[in-house]
Amino acid sequence: MAKIKLRYRNEILEALAKASGPISLRVILRSIGSEDAGRNPSFERSVAKELRFLIKLKEVEKGQGSLYRIRSEEHTSELQSRLHLVCR
């Protein structure tokens, strides 16, 4: 797997944890960036790239459309423990 520097991982996960449901990339950008985050394309690309990487790591789920949510701890731990996999 390619190496990626996760600069915003904690902020992304915190924004998703605070949300009452799935949220869009724009909401994530506003919650972790400054007021001009939406006008900074490199910041937006970096956060979007990290979101895709966190999806691959199974820490974040992509829902319908472009909405994201944090994976539940129960589901994440099931995925990480090969001895205790549960098929649903």
Beta strands, then each sheet from edge to edge (+ up, - down):
strand 1: 23-24
strand 2: 60-62
strand 3: 67-70
sheet 1: 1+ 3- 2+
end
